[in-house]
Every structure is written in structure tokens, then in C-alpha cells.
Amino acid sequence: RSFESEIGVRAPTGLWDPAGFCKDHDAARFARRRQTEIKHGRVAMLAAMGYMTPEITGKWPGYLSPSMGIKFEDVPNGLAALSKVPAAGWGQIIAWMAYCEISVNQKPGTPGAKGELGWQGIPPGPSYNPNDKESKSKKLKSEIANGRLAMMAIIGMFFQDGLTGS
């Protein structure tokens, strides 16, 4: 099994590939899938936190759209919020996503292809040294595992909201 030593392979399943995507042993395709997994995991972590935070902490004071008179507190939580965000808000969200995609070279062989986008969520310090391979490997393993969990969590939240409305 050619990818058993890759970061993100976990016991007891080893390389989890129930659909057989890695049967061809193509390293370039595996690297692209791993890049996509990291990216989706990061988005899912943000989505899960964004889904839960208003329920836990409340909503921001003020207006989401002053020109349309929409306050943050007027926007419901969960999937019901999708229809309440003005078109300009969706434009901002899409523009930010496009910026994140094109602001860093993510072609194969570049640091961006490995998920290294030039900024760190964890600043270098006693808990993280980016030059220490063991420390970096541990953080990458954690990021992949947390991303996988977040992908399942946000899908679960969507299903719960769709079935129960809350």
C-alpha cells in the first residue's frame, strides 16, 4: 500500500479509501486529493464554528445591511439564514473565496499545494516551531483529523437543521 506512510493515515483503519481512489498509486493525484481534503477541512472548521457561535454567544449588534434595514439579530440561525443574506453579502463571500483561491500559487510542487498558504493560525512559539519537523507533522496530523471531524459535523448540523428546522 503505497500511501500508508502519509500524514493523516490513522489506526485502526490505516489509509481510509473505501471508494478505491488510491488504487492507481498515482502520487500526483493523491497529493491533489490531500490538498483538497485540507482545504475542505479548513472550510468545514470555519463553517462548523460559524454555525454554532451565534447559538452560543449571541449575534453581533448593529446592521448586516444598513441600506436594507437588516440587523444581525433579524437573521435566523442555520440554513434559514441563506435566504436572508443580501446579494451584496453573497458577492463579498464569493469574492473572499476567490481571493483565497488565487492569492497563493497552488500548482503541484509549490508550498501552496501542500496547504502552506504563507500565514499560520498558530504563531511560532513554545507550542509550535515550524522548523521542527516533528512539531509540524503533529500539527498537520491534528489539522487533517480536525478537518475530517468538522466535515462530518457540519453535514450533521445541516441534516439536523433540515429535518427539525433548528
Salt bridges, closest charged atoms under 4 A:
GLU4 OE2 - ARG1 NE 3.17
ASP24 OD2 - ARG29 NH1 2.68
GLU37 OE1 - ARG34 NE 2.95
GLU37 OE2 - ARG148 NE 2.48
GLU101 OE1 - LYS39 NZ 3.12
GLU116 OE2 - LYS136 NZ 2.89
GLU143 OE2 - ARG42 NE 2.49
